[in-house]
Amino acid sequence: MRSVRPRRRSRFDLQRVTIGDYIVLVSALLTFICLFLPWFTTSLTSHSDTWAFAYSEVAAVVVIIFFLVTIFLVFYPALAPDFGLTPLPFATPVVFLTMGGILLLLFTFELGKYGCVQACQGLSRGLGLWIGLIASIAYIVGAIVRWGSRPSRRA
């Protein structure tokens, strides 16, 4: 009689996702949510709120792409051993630090955009820009925590 081995079921092991990954995921989600909040408000026109897609299409596209890449970079290493996929050929904390730095520069630029107009025309910065700036700082902190929680190589 032939012995039958039990079927191996694929499951998601949450121990492969570190606290740094969770911080980066929450930060990426907050930057994605901030796209739908007002970036600038004004009392001069009929449209009092301006959100990211109307204010800066490039910034909105960058944030959406970084959100999707972050989801991939967090969940791929956690799912790769179960599905027999090859590991990523690069370290994800370096990519997270780069993306967090770009997000920080992007939100700092968007926060200072039209600075003179703000004083002259009655514009004020909306909640979306401030949440995006704080989330980009948290993204960098999460990348640093992720870097510190990597397993060390042993010779």
N, CA and C of each residue as an Amber inpcrd file, in Angstrom:
protein
   465
   0.8280000  -1.1690000   0.0000000   0.0000000   0.0000000   0.0000000
   0.8830000   1.2470000   0.0000000   0.4740000   2.1870000  -0.7010000
   1.2280000   3.4220000  -0.8670000   0.8900000   4.3920000   0.2500000
   1.9210000   5.0070000   0.8090000   1.6430000   5.9980000   1.8570000
   1.2820000   7.3250000   1.2060000   0.3420000   7.9470000   1.7790000
  -0.1350000   9.2190000   1.2360000   0.2820000  10.3210000   2.1940000
   0.9420000  11.2530000   1.6420000   1.3690000  12.3640000   2.4760000
   0.2650000  13.4140000   2.5330000   0.1470000  14.0600000   3.6760000
  -0.9090000  15.0830000   3.7850000  -0.6130000  16.2610000   2.8700000
  -1.6630000  16.8000000   2.3430000  -1.5430000  17.9330000   1.4370000
  -1.0720000  19.1670000   2.1810000  -0.1040000  19.8350000   1.6040000
   0.4030000  21.0600000   2.2150000  -0.4770000  22.2160000   1.7780000
  -1.0270000  22.8860000   2.7560000  -1.8780000  24.0240000   2.4430000
  -1.0800000  25.3050000   2.5570000  -1.3120000  26.1430000   1.6260000
  -0.6520000  27.4350000   1.6380000  -1.3840000  28.3430000   2.6120000
  -0.6190000  28.9940000   3.4780000  -1.2270000  29.9250000   4.4150000
  -0.3020000  31.1180000   4.5800000  -0.8900000  32.2010000   4.9760000
  -0.1370000  33.4320000   5.1520000   0.4070000  33.4650000   6.5670000
   1.7200000  33.4890000   6.7000000   2.3630000  33.5110000   8.0060000
   2.6140000  34.9590000   8.3990000   1.8920000  35.4320000   9.4070000
   2.0280000  36.8180000   9.8400000   3.3550000  37.1070000  10.5360000
   4.0880000  36.0650000  10.9070000   5.3780000  36.2860000  11.5450000
   6.4200000  36.7930000  10.5600000   6.1750000  36.6300000   9.2840000
   7.1050000  37.1420000   8.2720000   6.9240000  38.6350000   8.0230000
   5.8170000  39.1760000   8.4650000   5.5620000  40.6170000   8.3300000
   5.9630000  41.2710000   9.6470000   6.9340000  42.1550000   9.5930000
   7.4720000  42.7700000  10.8050000   6.7020000  44.0380000  11.1580000
   7.0240000  44.5880000  12.3150000   6.3810000  45.8280000  12.7640000
   6.7100000  46.9830000  11.8210000   7.9080000  46.9780000  11.2540000
   8.2730000  47.9980000  10.2790000   7.4150000  47.9230000   9.0290000
   7.0750000  46.6870000   8.6200000   6.1810000  46.5130000   7.4720000
   4.7960000  47.0820000   7.7660000   4.3170000  46.8430000   8.9740000
   3.0020000  47.3780000   9.3430000   3.0100000  48.9070000   9.3620000
   4.0930000  49.4860000   9.8620000   4.1900000  50.9500000   9.8870000
   4.2090000  51.5050000   8.4640000   4.9680000  50.8570000   7.5900000
   5.0440000  51.2970000   6.1940000   3.6870000  51.1340000   5.5090000
   2.9870000  50.0230000   5.7850000   1.6640000  49.8110000   5.1850000
   0.6530000  50.8650000   5.6310000   0.6340000  51.1620000   6.9200000
  -0.3020000  52.1710000   7.4280000   0.0490000  53.5460000   6.8580000
   1.3280000  53.8480000   6.7670000   1.7470000  55.1330000   6.2000000
   1.3690000  55.2400000   4.7250000   1.5560000  54.1660000   3.9790000
   1.1680000  54.1700000   2.5660000  -0.3410000  54.3140000   2.4160000
  -1.0880000  53.6720000   3.3050000  -2.5420000  53.8180000   3.2660000
  -2.9640000  55.2450000   3.5860000  -2.2980000  55.8690000   4.5480000
  -2.6150000  57.2660000   4.8800000  -2.2760000  58.2130000   3.7330000
  -1.1590000  57.9610000   3.0490000  -0.8400000  58.8190000   1.9030000
  -1.8560000  58.6190000   0.7800000  -2.3660000  57.4090000   0.6400000
  -3.3950000  57.1640000  -0.3650000  -4.7070000  57.8490000   0.0210000
  -5.0690000  57.7890000   1.2840000  -6.3020000  58.4330000   1.7600000
  -6.2040000  59.9470000   1.6360000  -5.0210000  60.5020000   1.8480000
  -4.8750000  61.9620000   1.7910000  -5.1390000  62.5190000   0.3980000
  -5.0980000  61.6700000  -0.6260000  -5.4090000  62.1360000  -1.9710000
  -6.8610000  62.5890000  -2.0990000  -7.7220000  62.0340000  -1.2870000
  -9.1380000  62.3300000  -1.3800000  -9.5910000  63.4130000  -0.4020000
  -8.6740000  63.9210000   0.3950000  -8.9680000  65.0180000   1.3150000
  -8.5970000  66.3390000   0.6520000  -9.1300000  67.4490000   1.1140000
  -8.7910000  68.7340000   0.4810000  -7.3320000  69.1150000   0.7100000
  -6.6730000  69.5260000  -0.3810000  -5.2840000  69.9720000  -0.2850000
  -5.2180000  71.4790000  -0.0950000  -6.0940000  72.1860000  -0.7140000
  -6.1560000  73.6330000  -0.5440000  -7.6040000  74.0610000  -0.4660000
  -7.8710000  75.0410000   0.3520000  -9.2090000  75.6110000   0.4470000
  -9.1060000  77.1050000   0.1840000 -10.1240000  77.6550000  -0.4240000
 -10.1500000  79.0780000  -0.7080000 -11.5740000  79.5870000  -0.5450000
 -11.6820000  80.8470000  -0.2630000 -13.0010000  81.4460000  -0.1160000
 -13.3530000  82.3210000  -1.3120000 -12.5020000  82.3630000  -2.3370000
 -12.7030000  83.2670000  -3.4610000 -13.5460000  82.6730000  -4.5760000
 -13.4410000  81.3800000  -4.8260000 -14.1570000  80.7720000  -5.9400000
 -15.3400000  79.9630000  -5.4370000 -16.1090000  79.4640000  -6.3710000
 -17.2490000  78.6390000  -5.9860000 -16.8010000  77.2730000  -5.4620000
 -15.6470000  76.7990000  -5.9470000 -15.0940000  75.5440000  -5.4470000
 -14.1630000  75.8760000  -4.2840000 -14.6000000  75.5800000  -3.0810000
 -13.7980000  75.9690000  -1.9390000 -12.6920000  74.9610000  -1.6350000
 -12.8380000  73.7110000  -2.0610000 -11.8290000  72.6950000  -1.7750000
 -11.1910000  72.2080000  -3.0670000  -9.9000000  71.9650000  -3.0060000
  -9.1700000  71.3920000  -4.1330000  -8.4550000  70.1600000  -3.6330000
  -8.7510000  69.0150000  -4.2160000  -8.0870000  67.7910000  -3.7830000
  -6.9250000  67.4770000  -4.6910000  -6.2270000  66.3940000  -4.4420000
  -4.9480000  66.1100000  -5.0930000  -5.0700000  65.9550000  -6.5970000
  -6.1300000  65.3340000  -7.0840000  -6.2410000  65.0630000  -8.5100000
  -6.4660000  66.3480000  -9.3070000  -7.1020000  67.3290000  -8.6990000
  -7.3070000  68.6070000  -9.3820000  -6.1230000  69.5420000  -9.1740000
  -5.4120000  69.3700000  -8.0840000  -4.3200000  70.2780000  -7.7460000
  -3.0100000  69.8520000  -8.3790000  -2.6620000  68.5770000  -8.2650000
  -1.3990000  68.0800000  -8.8170000  -1.5800000  66.6300000  -9.2480000
  -1.7870000  66.4310000 -10.5380000  -2.0000000  65.0860000 -11.0520000
  -0.7610000  64.2180000 -10.9090000   0.4010000  64.8140000 -11.0760000
   1.6610000  64.0580000 -10.9740000   1.8460000  63.5220000  -9.5650000
   1.5900000  64.3500000  -8.5750000   1.7170000  63.9070000  -7.1850000
   0.7310000  62.7850000  -6.8910000  -0.4700000  62.8820000  -7.4110000
  -1.4700000  61.8420000  -7.1810000  -1.0450000  60.5150000  -7.8020000
  -0.5020000  60.5660000  -8.9990000  -0.0530000  59.3390000  -9.6660000
   1.1260000  58.7280000  -8.9250000   2.0600000  59.5410000  -8.4730000
   3.2160000  59.0390000  -7.7210000   2.7600000  58.3590000  -6.4360000
   1.8360000  58.9610000  -5.7210000   1.3520000  58.3840000  -4.4700000
   0.6260000  57.0660000  -4.7280000  -0.1680000  56.9830000  -5.7830000
  -0.8730000  55.7350000  -6.0960000   0.1100000  54.6320000  -6.4620000
   1.1130000  54.9540000  -7.2720000   2.1170000  53.9520000  -7.6520000
   2.8990000  53.4910000  -6.4310000   3.3040000  54.4050000  -5.5700000
   4.0420000  54.0210000  -4.3580000   3.1800000  53.1800000  -3.4260000
   1.8840000  53.4560000  -3.3620000   0.9810000  52.6560000  -2.5400000
   0.9240000  51.2180000  -3.0440000   0.7890000  51.0430000  -4.3450000
   0.7250000  49.6960000  -4.9180000   2.0520000  48.9520000  -4.7900000
   3.1610000  49.6560000  -4.9960000   4.4830000  49.0350000  -4.8470000
   4.7230000  48.6280000  -3.3940000   4.2730000  49.4390000  -2.4530000
   4.4380000  49.1110000  -1.0370000   3.6790000  47.8430000  -0.6810000
   2.4510000  47.7230000  -1.1550000   1.6750000  46.5080000  -0.8890000
   2.3940000  45.2880000  -1.4530000   2.9280000  45.4150000  -2.6670000
   3.6510000  44.2980000  -3.2740000   4.9030000  43.9480000  -2.4710000
   5.6870000  44.9620000  -2.0870000   6.9560000  44.7020000  -1.4000000
   6.7730000  44.1760000   0.0240000   5.6350000  44.4030000   0.6210000
   5.3880000  43.8640000   1.9590000   4.8810000  42.4250000   1.8740000
   3.9620000  42.1610000   0.9670000   3.3280000  40.8460000   0.9470000
   4.0580000  39.8100000   0.0930000   4.8360000  40.2130000  -0.8920000
   5.5530000  39.2370000  -1.7110000   6.5540000  38.4210000  -0.8930000
   7.4320000  39.0430000  -0.0790000   8.3530000  38.2140000   0.6980000
   7.6520000  37.3090000   1.7090000   6.4860000  37.7100000   2.1770000
   5.7590000  36.8790000   3.1380000   5.0720000  35.6950000   2.4540000
   4.6850000  35.8550000   1.2040000   3.9890000  34.7940000   0.4840000
   4.9000000  33.9370000  -0.3850000   6.0960000  34.4090000  -0.6870000
   6.9910000  33.7120000  -1.6110000   7.3340000  32.2870000  -1.1810000
   7.6840000  32.0180000   0.0800000   8.0190000  30.6300000   0.4340000
   6.8340000  29.6730000   0.3050000   5.6280000  30.1320000   0.5810000
   4.4620000  29.2570000   0.4960000   4.1080000  28.8920000  -0.9360000
   4.3370000  29.8080000  -1.8610000   3.9940000  29.5570000  -3.2530000
   5.1870000  29.1270000  -4.0960000   6.3430000  28.9610000  -3.4750000
   7.5250000  28.5120000  -4.1990000   8.1190000  29.5690000  -5.1180000
   7.9180000  30.8280000  -4.8070000   8.4600000  31.9140000  -5.6120000
   9.8730000  32.2410000  -5.1590000  10.6470000  32.8090000  -6.0540000
  12.0050000  33.1900000  -5.6960000  11.9860000  34.4480000  -4.8360000
  12.9320000  34.5750000  -3.9210000  12.9750000  35.7950000  -3.1110000
  13.3980000  36.9930000  -3.9570000  13.0860000  38.1650000  -3.4610000
  13.4530000  39.3960000  -4.1650000  14.9740000  39.5490000  -4.1790000
  15.5590000  40.0290000  -5.2620000  17.0190000  40.1480000  -5.3420000
  17.5690000  41.4170000  -4.7010000  16.7630000  42.1380000  -3.9670000
  17.2090000  43.3710000  -3.3250000  16.5730000  43.4750000  -1.9490000
  17.1400000  44.3600000  -1.1380000  16.6290000  44.5670000   0.2090000
  15.4850000  45.5830000   0.1710000  14.3550000  45.2190000   0.7180000
  13.2030000  46.1150000   0.6760000  13.3480000  47.3610000   1.5410000
  14.0860000  47.3480000   2.6660000  14.2030000  48.5910000   3.4290000
  14.8530000  49.7330000   2.6530000  15.7780000  49.4110000   1.7700000
  16.4070000  50.4580000   0.9620000  15.3860000  51.0740000   0.0130000
  14.5500000  50.2390000  -0.5660000  13.5050000  50.7360000  -1.4550000
  12.4990000  51.5640000  -0.6650000  12.1390000  51.0950000   0.5340000
  11.2100000  51.8450000   1.3780000  11.7880000  53.2040000   1.7750000
  13.0700000  53.2460000   2.0960000  13.7030000  54.5290000   2.4440000
  13.6980000  55.4780000   1.2500000  13.9840000  54.9630000   0.0790000
  13.9740000  55.8030000  -1.1210000  12.5790000  56.3350000  -1.4100000
  11.5800000  55.4570000  -1.3450000  10.2150000  55.9000000  -1.6040000
   9.7330000  56.8730000  -0.5300000  10.1030000  56.6380000   0.7240000
   9.7300000  57.5690000   1.7890000  10.3770000  58.9250000   1.6080000
  11.6360000  58.9500000   1.1720000  12.3040000  60.2190000   0.9020000
  11.6530000  60.9750000  -0.2450000  11.2740000  60.2470000  -1.2850000
  10.5950000  60.8950000  -2.4150000   9.2370000  61.4370000  -1.9790000
   8.5020000  60.6690000  -1.1720000   7.2120000  61.1570000  -0.6670000
   7.3820000  62.3900000   0.2140000   8.4180000  62.3930000   1.0450000
   8.6640000  63.5580000   1.9010000   8.9870000  64.7930000   1.0640000
   9.8290000  64.6310000   0.0530000  10.1300000  65.7540000  -0.8420000
   8.8900000  66.2130000  -1.6050000   8.0870000  65.2630000  -2.0460000
   6.8840000  65.5970000  -2.7950000   5.9110000  66.4100000  -1.9430000
   5.6550000  65.9580000  -0.7150000   4.7030000  66.6810000   0.1310000
   5.2660000  68.0010000   0.6390000   6.5780000  68.0740000   0.8290000
   7.1800000  69.3570000   1.2070000   7.0460000  70.3560000   0.0630000
   7.2690000  69.8980000  -1.1600000   7.1030000  70.7750000  -2.3180000
   5.6480000  71.2100000  -2.4620000   4.7190000  70.2700000  -2.3420000
   3.3090000  70.6020000  -2.5000000   2.8180000  71.5220000  -1.3870000
   3.4100000  71.3970000  -0.2000000   3.0350000  72.2710000   0.9080000
   3.4870000  73.6990000   0.6540000   4.6190000  73.8700000  -0.0030000
   5.1290000  75.2080000  -0.2740000   4.7220000  75.7680000  -1.6140000
   4.0150000  74.9890000  -2.4180000   3.6020000  75.4270000  -3.7420000
   2.6220000  76.5890000  -3.6120000   2.8090000  77.5760000  -4.4280000
   1.9750000  78.7780000  -4.4260000   1.9930000  79.4840000  -3.0660000
   3.1650000  79.6220000  -2.4830000   3.2880000  80.2850000  -1.1880000
   2.8700000  81.7380000  -1.2330000   3.2250000  82.4520000  -2.2850000
   2.8540000  83.8520000  -2.3940000   1.3610000  84.0050000  -2.6260000
   0.8050000  83.0710000  -3.3980000  -0.6190000  83.1440000  -3.6820000
  -1.4200000  82.9600000  -2.4060000  -0.9010000  82.1520000  -1.5170000
  -1.6030000  81.9000000  -0.2670000  -1.7600000  83.1890000   0.5350000
  -0.7140000  83.9690000   0.6280000  -0.7880000  85.2070000   1.3910000
  -1.6220000  86.2600000   0.6700000  -1.5710000  86.2330000  -0.6580000
  -2.2430000  87.2640000  -1.4360000  -3.6970000  86.9440000  -1.7630000
  -4.0230000  85.6880000  -2.0060000  -5.3380000  85.3300000  -2.5180000
  -6.2590000  84.6740000  -1.5090000  -5.8340000  84.4470000  -0.3170000
  -6.7090000  83.8370000   0.6690000  -6.7980000  82.3250000   0.6000000
  -5.7660000  81.6730000   0.0740000  -5.7320000  80.2150000   0.0610000
  -5.2170000  79.7090000   1.4000000  -5.6670000  78.5510000   1.7950000
  -5.1090000  77.9190000   2.9840000  -4.8630000  76.4490000   2.6840000
  -3.8800000  75.8830000   3.3280000  -3.5340000  74.4790000   3.0990000
  -4.5890000  73.5960000   3.7560000  -4.9560000  72.5410000   3.0530000
  -5.9760000  71.6390000   3.5560000  -5.3970000  70.5170000   4.3930000
  -6.2820000  69.7270000   4.9270000  -5.9130000  68.6260000   5.8030000
  -5.1370000  67.5410000   5.0620000  -5.4240000  67.3470000   3.7960000
  -4.7760000  66.2920000   3.0260000  -3.2770000  66.4470000   2.9230000
  -2.8130000  67.6760000   2.7350000  -1.3620000  67.9070000   2.6430000
  -0.6610000  67.6150000   3.9610000  -1.2700000  68.0200000   5.0560000
  -0.6490000  67.8000000   6.3600000  -0.6140000  66.3130000   6.7110000
  -1.6780000  65.5980000   6.4230000  -1.6860000  64.1530000   6.6780000
  -0.6590000  63.4570000   5.7920000  -0.5420000  63.8740000   4.5400000
   0.4490000  63.2930000   3.6420000   1.8780000  63.5410000   4.1180000
   2.1440000  64.7270000   4.6350000   3.4870000  65.0370000   5.1460000
   3.8080000  64.1850000   6.3690000   2.8740000  64.0690000   7.2870000
   3.0930000  63.2540000   8.4950000   3.2290000  61.7800000   8.1250000
   2.4090000  61.3250000   7.1750000   2.4890000  59.9230000   6.7450000
   3.8060000  59.6180000   6.0420000   4.3480000  60.5780000   5.2990000
   5.6350000  60.3320000   4.6400000   6.7740000  60.2580000   5.6580000
   6.6910000  61.0370000   6.7230000   7.6900000  60.9320000   7.8050000
   7.5590000  59.5740000   8.4930000   6.3230000  59.1430000   8.7400000
   6.1030000  57.8300000   9.3490000   6.5610000  56.7080000   8.4200000
   6.4670000  56.9150000   7.1160000   6.9340000  55.9390000   6.1370000
   8.4400000  55.7300000   6.2830000   9.1720000  56.8220000   6.4480000
  10.6290000  56.7230000   6.6280000  10.9560000  56.0360000   7.9460000
  10.2200000  56.3750000   9.0020000  10.4320000  55.7220000  10.2980000
  10.1570000  54.2220000  10.1830000   9.1020000  53.8490000   9.4820000
   8.8040000  52.4360000   9.2790000   9.8930000  51.7230000   8.4970000
  10.4720000  52.3980000   7.5220000  11.5670000  51.8040000   6.7520000
  12.7960000  51.5840000   7.6260000  13.0560000  52.5280000   8.5260000
  14.1980000  52.3730000   9.4410000  13.9490000  51.2280000  10.4170000
  12.7270000  51.1270000  10.9330000  12.3810000  50.0230000  11.8300000
  12.4680000  48.6970000  11.0820000  12.0170000  48.6850000   9.8340000
  12.1020000  47.4730000   9.0160000  13.5450000  47.0700000   8.7890000
  14.4080000  48.0520000   8.5780000  15.8230000  47.7630000   8.3870000
  16.4160000  47.1280000   9.6440000  16.0280000  47.6250000  10.8010000
  16.5550000  47.0830000  12.0510000  16.0020000  45.7090000  12.4010000
  14.8700000  45.3430000  11.8390000  14.2600000  44.0580000  12.1720000
  14.5880000  42.9640000  11.1690000  15.4810000  43.2480000  10.2240000
  15.8850000  42.2380000   9.2470000  16.7070000  41.1680000   9.9430000
  16.5660000  39.9230000   9.5180000  17.4370000  38.8890000  10.1000000
  18.8770000  39.0760000   9.6360000  19.8100000  38.8750000  10.5300000
  21.2230000  39.0770000  10.1840000  21.7530000  37.8450000   9.4620000
  22.7100000  38.0800000   8.5780000  23.3620000  36.9710000   7.8710000
  24.4180000  36.3510000   8.7630000  24.4560000  35.0700000   8.7630000
  25.4640000  34.3720000   9.5780000  26.4160000  33.6480000   8.6490000
  27.6580000  33.7680000   8.9730000  28.6830000  33.1460000   8.1170000
  28.7830000  31.6580000   8.3350000
